[in-house]
Amino acid sequence: MSVVYRIIIVDPDRAARYARKRASSGSTASATNISKKSKTGDKSSSSDIPRRDRWSAVSAKGFRSRLRYICICPLPWIGKEDDDEDSVDGCDKGKSCLCHKPAIEHPEHIWVVSAAGYKKFLALDTLISLRDPDNFQMYTFNDHSGYGVIEAIENYILDFIEAEGNWKEQWVVCEALALILSGNGMMPMVMVGDSEKVTAIFSIIVRMVLSVLAKLEGLELLKPDSEVRNLSLVMALYIEETGSFRSDGYISADEPERRSKTFKFDAARFDNYLVTYARKYNIKPQGLPDTDKNVEKLDDIELPAAGKDPWGWNVALKKYWRDYGPKIGGDDLDITTFTGKDPLSRKEIQAIKDGMVMQMM
């Protein structure tokens, strides 16, 4: 397998910090601090660890921007067969298509994302590629790439936690995950030996998205003309993937929650929850070839009563941390942070020192 590297310019300060870390006494960039319990013994307090001490900081301040929306063409694999997913009809990265044009100037365009969400999606794709030994022509262990996907997703869950109180930054995380789920980037995850962990992380993603929708509902932002300009697209992306993961057995009902006598959360009915929200507030999910057909087949379903945490996000998060913590996320499976023989050539190492980063293509 041939490996092609593309070097792209990013935040020079961040790249310089990364270069210094690689050059220092052979220390790894893995976030061991997150595994330390707080003095109170609360494992979930690991989310308070500064991001620079948690992982490689690819999700750092560069993604914290105003919710400025841009147009993009449908992703290469949307509506394509596996053998032609690399082609995008009419897309030339903004030369003549609408890519990166301000969404406010093209209100009819459906494929709209926040600039921060799109960058975060691209970053996640890169983070996943850096955890795949095949990209480095090396072997570590059978499920390295699959658990690498989980590690990268867990880092985004931690980003979501750190953004508590800022629904805009939390929505950015939801955008990025919706875009990555629409392709095959996360598929290695479903092949790992710990299938229960795969089911658990899908359930966490479901609750995470629904908890943001509940916040938007409370702010009266669930509406066709919402300032969240891509509600219809993000809903459509999640609706599409729920059916696939449910039929493959990767998403299933959670255990009934004792805290509620009337509402029972069922992650496997994520698409029903989304359609119920959409119909309630006259939002039309759209953007994919089969969206209308998929939505038509879905019935409305009971939503939880409004409250501080209607979707049980905090309870589910604590359970996930209890089952799979105290360390979640980190850099342990990022091959570029390995000590010993460096998988990068001198050319790539020098490029990183010069303020550039590598992306697998």
Buried (B, 14 or more C-beta within 10 A) or exposed (E): EEEEBEBEEBBEEBBBBBBEBBEEEEEBBBBEEBBEEEEEEEBBBBBEBEBEEBBBBBBBEBBEBEBEBBBBBBBBBBEBEEEEBEEBEEBEEBEEBBBEBEBEEBEEBBBBBBBBBBBBBBBBBBBBBBBBBBBBEEEBEEBBBBBBBBBBBBBBBBBBBBBEEEBBBBBBBBBBBBBBBBBEBBEBBBEBEEEEBBBBBBBBBBBBBBBBBBBBBBEEBBBEEBEBBBBBBBBBBBBBBBBEBBEEEBBBEBEEBEEEEEBEBBBBBBBBBBBBBBBEBEBBBBBBEEBEEBBEEBEEEEBBEEEEBBBBBBBBBBBBBEEBBBBBBBBBBBBBBBEEEBBBEEEBBEBBBEBBBBBBE
